[in-house]
């Protein structure tokens, strides 16, 4: 079967944060913004819609959200309409599904949209819903929600390699500083110098409040098109060059090493192999910093830092402007917030905007050609990766 080249030609992100809107209203907001962001796009052009949403049944008490999103966005898909759910990677899963459909000839112009409404009147209810991402009958009663799990990862990394709380804070400081130049970020207007981060309350030792991403409402959307339609919408597309995914375990009893994320290493190998590049070729990356320790482990698993040296990589500013590569220039999940279904798509929007030189100088990557987007799901048991190349011919 011939595989058609596919590119993202534009996208948009709503404001992330605690929003006084319903799930449907967030979908409507991002839909209107998408057509403003891609002026040449018409509703009748879109033949497929892929909706990333992790837990609308629990957060918004609404299932069957794909046709709901289509209606709110003014779309009537004629070829494919579906929802993708992969917890924190639900948005990237929507993009990967749209990419696969276009590459296979099942669609020509597809929209991937992610929507999540996570803030409820009862935060106890919201946090209980998050436990559904884990193996609830086993891991849930043991309290193995995300903060305790990643706290165990941090504790183990500290024990094995000497990683410090100062190095964790370096990740948070960098990403919050980038978020200060991103008006859609949840913490756009708040500053978090390292000394302030070190004084914040402990959530799950050694992780403090600034080491953890937030419960967030928000939406994001991108337009993916086949090669022959690209120039209809933009002169600076983001070509999808590689993708990889791997599922390693689900129940924590089967996790093995907490600091060697086998699934990430294997997914990265597949993505780099398909793109025909290596880790050193990446100019910037949007990785899944749901907690500061996750970004540190990701430095190592992607091969940007030697195993055990991810903390030093962060402390030395190697993931910052002027470093080896720029990591999370959007502000990451730490600075932007983490509306589960929207995160992976908002990361792709950042790729497009960086390639098109439409970001403020404070977070602009100098002349980027290659970008990587990574999402993990659950207890870092599933990893999804996409690699993009700027402009040019397919």
DRENVOBA-290545 format. One line per 8 residues: number of its first residue (from 1); their letters; for each residue x, y, z of C-alpha. Coordinates in pm, whole numbers, plus 50000, padded with zeros to 5 digits. Last residue first. Layout:
N
NUM> a> X,Y,Z  ...
// end
This chain:
394
394> xxxxxxxx> 50708,51623,50108  50854,51949,49986  50978,52220,50219  50828,52312,50553  50954,52197,50894  51002,51836,50997  50794,51659,51265  50852,51357,51488
386> xxxxxxxx> 50570,51191,51683  50595,50985,52002  50359,50782,52220  50460,50610,52545  50250,50370,52753  50349,50251,53102  50456,50587,53241  50210,50514,53523
378> xxxxxxxx> 49915,50629,53313  50001,50759,52970  50316,50918,52832  50325,51183,52565  50613,51286,52341  50644,51545,52065  50965,51582,51862  51076,51869,51642
370> xxxxxxxx> 51316,51893,51348  51396,52201,51137  51422,52483,51391  51571,52821,51294  51650,52946,51645  51389,52817,51894  51165,53103,52005  51076,53103,52376
362> xxxxxxxx> 51161,53457,52485  51153,53572,52122  50772,53543,52117  50619,53270,51898  50506,53288,51535  50823,53175,51362  50626,52939,51132  50821,52635,51251
354> xxxxxxxx> 50774,52746,51612  50401,52796,51552  50360,52454,51395  50551,52280,51675  50356,52472,51940  50030,52353,51785  50164,51998,51811  50212,52043,52187
346> xxxxxxxx> 49856,52178,52211  49741,51857,52043  49914,51633,52296  49772,51838,52583  49408,51861,52475  49277,51522,52588  49437,51544,52932  49384,51910,53020
338> xxxxxxxx> 49736,51947,53163  49846,52292,53277  50053,52536,53075  50352,52581,53306  50395,52228,53439  50246,52063,53132  50520,52221,52928  50585,52591,52901
330> xxxxxxxx> 50554,52615,52523  50934,52592,52502  50911,52235,52636  51269,52121,52576  51515,52328,52373  51817,52135,52251  52182,52104,52358  52155,52432,52547
322> xxxxxxxx> 52133,52793,52429  51761,52810,52499  51694,52552,52769  51721,52173,52783  52096,52186,52849  52045,52434,53132  52321,52286,53351  52072,52190,53623
314> xxxxxxxx> 51853,52006,53373  52140,51802,53223  52267,51740,53580  51932,51589,53668  51928,51380,53352  52272,51239,53432  52174,50892,53557  52160,50745,53209
306> xxxxxxxx> 52359,50973,52977  52170,51279,52851  52000,51345,52517  51951,50973,52461  51572,50976,52451  51560,50765,52769  51796,50998,52951  51624,51330,52884
298> xxxxxxxx> 51295,51146,52947  51402,51056,53302  51456,51425,53377  51126,51525,53213  50943,51265,53424  51111,51388,53743  50956,51732,53698  50605,51588,53695
290> xxxxxxxx> 50352,51582,53410  50654,51679,53203  50548,51495,52888  50789,51610,52622  50767,51890,52365  51102,51875,52193  51331,52116,52015  51607,52104,51757
282> xxxxxxxx> 51613,51723,51722  51909,51599,51516  52100,51476,51822  51830,51218,51896  51877,51047,51559  51718,51086,51216  51559,50863,50952  51205,50959,51050
274> xxxxxxxx> 51092,50595,51066  51397,50496,51266  51364,50790,51502  51002,50696,51575  51076,50324,51621  51373,50382,51850  51175,50639,52046  50893,50390,52105
266> xxxxxxxx> 51151,50136,52226  51322,50374,52469  50989,50505,52594  50850,50160,52661  51166,50054,52845  51137,50335,53097  51442,50260,53309  51396,50462,53629
258> xxxxxxxx> 51110,50275,53796  51253,49937,53704  50997,49657,53671  50643,49779,53609  50459,49448,53650  50330,49507,54004  50227,49851,53882  49946,49697,53678
250> xxxxxxxx> 49955,49834,53323  50267,49713,53144  50507,49804,52857  50293,49968,52589  50491,50113,52298  50435,50384,52043  50632,50534,51757  50585,50797,51491
242> xxxxxxxx> 50801,50946,51220  50809,51208,50949  50491,51411,51001  50545,51725,50797  50486,52057,50974  50366,52289,50699  50510,52631,50613  50358,52755,50288
234> xxxxxxxx> 50006,52714,50423  49645,52620,50348  49604,52533,49980  49973,52449,49971  49903,52136,50176  49625,51981,49966  49838,51751,49747  50036,51629,50046
226> xxxxxxxx> 49734,51508,50242  49600,51728,50520  49605,51758,50898  49433,52049,51075  49503,52102,51444  49289,52157,51753  49328,52249,52120  49098,52255,52421
218> xxxxxxxx> 49112,52355,52786  49030,52286,53149  49314,52202,53385  49405,51989,53685  49765,52090,53732  50115,51959,53662  50333,51864,53959  50687,51969,54057
210> xxxxxxxx> 50568,52313,54161  50347,52162,54432  50640,51974,54581  50767,51629,54489  51014,51468,54731  50791,51358,54889  50428,51347,54774  50256,51687,54766
202> xxxxxxxx> 50513,51893,54959  50417,52259,54997  50611,52526,54808  50940,52654,54953  51175,52504,54690  50960,52650,54412  51004,53000,54556  51384,52965,54560
194> xxxxxxxx> 51378,52840,54202  51188,53137,54066  50823,53069,53988  50650,53360,53819  50275,53371,53765  50104,53546,53473  50114,53265,53216  50033,52998,53474
186> xxxxxxxx> 49746,52835,53284  49924,52886,52953  49733,53045,52662  49934,53369,52687  50267,53190,52635  50566,53407,52725  50532,53341,53099  50494,52972,53012
178> xxxxxxxx> 50863,52966,52912  50953,53080,53264  50726,52812,53410  50909,52550,53205  51254,52662,53309  51170,52699,53680  51002,52357,53688  51299,52179,53533
170> xxxxxxxx> 51547,52357,53762  51328,52267,54061  51388,51897,53995  51762,51968,53985  51744,52149,54320  51552,51853,54463  51857,51641,54384  51948,51343,54166
162> xxxxxxxx> 52211,51124,54332  52199,50851,54069  52043,50538,54219  51889,50685,54536  51773,51006,54371  51628,50816,54075  51448,50585,54318  51297,50871,54514
154> xxxxxxxx> 51194,51048,54194  51025,50737,54053  50852,50682,54388  50728,51041,54376  50608,50970,54023  50386,50694,54159  50269,50892,54461  50170,51192,54243
146> xxxxxxxx> 49998,50980,53971  49762,50767,54180  49893,50460,54356  49682,50488,54669  49699,50114,54737  49322,50090,54689  49370,50236,54337  49661,50015,54228
138> xxxxxxxx> 49458,49693,54247  49092,49754,54151  49183,50083,53973  49460,49969,53743  49551,50332,53682  49365,50591,53473  49057,50546,53694  49250,50714,53977
130> xxxxxxxx> 49200,51044,53795  48827,51019,53865  48895,51017,54237  49088,51341,54191  48792,51505,54023  48550,51381,54290  48772,51513,54568  48801,51837,54372
122> xxxxxxxx> 48426,51884,54415  48283,52171,54209  48457,52013,53910  48772,52117,53727  48863,51863,53460  48693,51977,53139  48897,51819,52860  48893,51874,52485
114> xxxxxxxx> 49133,51757,52215  49073,51818,51847  49219,51646,51542  49077,51787,51219  49107,51592,50897  49150,51684,50532  49208,51408,50277  49066,51101,50449
106> xxxxxxxx> 49066,50723,50400  49371,50737,50173  49599,50532,50397  49823,50827,50484  49511,51032,50557  49371,50773,50798  49707,50709,50965  49766,51081,51023
98> xxxxxxxx> 49415,51124,51167  49476,50830,51402  49815,50967,51509  49661,51310,51570  49378,51166,51781  49628,50953,51975  49827,51270,52039  49519,51411,52207
90> xxxxxxxx> 49440,51101,52413  49800,51076,52538  49716,51165,52900  49450,50891,52914  49454,50699,52587  49106,50770,52451  49036,50846,52084  48692,50955,51965
82> xxxxxxxx> 48564,50897,51614  48418,51049,51299  48546,50936,50960  48423,50993,50603  48158,51261,50572  48241,51474,50875  47976,51742,50939  48158,52023,51118
74> xxxxxxxx> 48023,52338,51287  48260,52305,51584  47977,52245,51835  47820,51985,51606  48146,51801,51551  48225,51809,51923  47889,51651,52007  47936,51396,51729
66> xxxxxxxx> 48268,51291,51889  48144,51317,52249  47944,50995,52268  47978,51014,52650  47891,51302,52879  47902,51327,53258  48152,51616,53222  48441,51494,53438
58> xxxxxxxx> 48338,51129,53467  48208,51049,53119  48437,51316,52971  48737,51109,53082  49020,51106,52831  48906,51306,52529  49084,51322,52194  48834,51380,51913
50> xxxxxxxx> 48917,51277,51557  48717,51449,51284  48715,51353,50916  48598,51506,50587  48692,51867,50659  48678,52077,50342  48306,52153,50392  48385,52355,50704
42> xxxxxxxx> 48620,52578,50509  48990,52622,50578  49162,52911,50401  49165,53124,50717  49353,52869,50932  49378,53047,51270  49031,53203,51241  48885,52866,51147
34> xxxxxxxx> 49056,52710,51448  48934,52979,51689  48569,52902,51613  48630,52532,51672  48830,52595,51989  48546,52792,52144  48276,52542,52040  48470,52252,52188
26> xxxxxxxx> 48520,52449,52510  48146,52523,52514  48066,52153,52481  48288,52061,52777  48121,52334,52984  48275,52672,53054  48381,52869,53363  48747,52786,53288
18> xxxxxxxx> 49008,52688,53546  49316,52700,53328  49416,52671,52963  49329,52947,52713  49232,52790,52386  49491,52636,52158  49511,52667,51781  49625,52480,51475
10> xxxxxxxx> 49769,52496,51129  49897,52302,50830  49980,51967,50990  50135,51748,50724  50081,51407,50565  50280,51219,50299  50073,50943,50137  50154,50581,50213
2> xx> 50132,50345,49914  50000,50000,50000
// end
